Amino acid sequence: MIVLVLSAVLVLVAAGCGCVVWAARGGPRWVRGVAAATLAAGELVRGAQRASRKRQGSDQHLLGGGGGDGGGGE
C-alpha cells in the first residue's frame, strides 16, 4: 500500500515539474495554473524545512548540544 502511495506522489511531482517546464515555454492556461500550484507547494515545503531546521537549532542551543562553531554553511 505504501508503495502505491509513494508511486502516486512521484507521478504527481514529475507531472508538476513537467508543467513548470511547459509553462516556461508558453503552454496553455491550465498548465500555467498547475505550474503555479507546483511552485507554491515547493515554497511551502521549503518554508517548513527552514522552520524545522530553525526549531532544531534552537533546541540544541537550549539543551547545550551541538558544539562546534554553530555554522550551518548557509
Wavefront OBJ file of the C-alpha trace (Angstrom):
o trace
v 0.000 0.000 0.000
v 2.778 2.431 0.906
v 4.470 1.700 -2.431
v 1.267 2.677 -4.228
v 1.005 5.966 -2.327
v 4.677 6.823 -2.900
v 4.338 5.953 -6.596
v 1.340 8.282 -6.898
v 3.262 11.092 -5.186
v 6.205 10.525 -7.530
v 3.927 10.702 -10.577
v 2.349 13.939 -9.306
v 5.757 15.512 -8.674
v 7.013 14.515 -12.130
v 3.847 15.880 -13.771
v 4.173 19.132 -11.817
v 7.792 19.543 -12.909
v 6.778 18.870 -16.495
v 4.089 21.540 -16.249
v 6.602 24.055 -14.883
v 8.866 23.450 -17.890
v 5.944 23.541 -20.332
v 4.598 26.771 -18.800
v 8.030 28.380 -19.111
v 7.810 27.682 -22.839
v 4.366 29.281 -23.094
v 1.916 26.437 -22.507
v -1.847 26.755 -22.205
v -3.537 28.480 -19.271
v -4.244 25.271 -17.308
v -0.554 24.338 -17.486
v 0.405 27.718 -16.072
v -2.090 27.127 -13.241
v -0.637 23.707 -12.429
v 2.876 25.151 -12.620
v 1.944 27.936 -10.206
v 0.447 25.388 -7.787
v 3.578 23.234 -8.050
v 5.875 26.170 -7.343
v 3.695 27.279 -4.413
v 3.798 23.746 -2.950
v 7.576 23.762 -3.305
v 7.800 27.049 -1.422
v 5.608 25.645 1.358
v 7.852 22.597 1.693
v 10.960 24.778 1.676
v 9.478 27.040 4.367
v 8.559 24.043 6.512
v 12.113 22.711 6.223
v 13.553 26.078 7.244
v 11.228 26.290 10.245
v 12.106 22.740 11.252
v 15.830 23.449 10.950
v 15.485 26.671 12.922
v 13.494 24.913 15.642
v 16.040 22.091 15.758
v 18.915 24.543 16.090
v 17.255 26.469 18.893
v 16.509 23.201 20.730
v 20.171 22.187 20.540
v 21.239 25.605 21.779
v 18.837 25.439 24.718
v 19.981 21.944 25.622
v 23.658 22.861 25.342
v 24.217 20.457 22.459
v 25.760 20.964 19.099
v 29.178 22.307 19.976
v 31.363 23.450 17.114
v 31.151 26.928 15.655
v 27.393 26.830 15.186
v 27.703 27.428 11.450
v 25.405 25.723 9.021
v 27.129 26.660 5.787
v 24.258 28.924 4.732
l 1 2 3 4 5 6 7 8 9 10 11 12 13 14 15 16 17 18 19 20 21 22 23 24 25 26 27 28 29 30 31 32 33 34 35 36 37 38 39 40 41 42 43 44 45 46 47 48 49 50 51 52 53 54 55 56 57 58 59 60 61 62 63 64 65 66 67 68 69 70 71 72 73 74
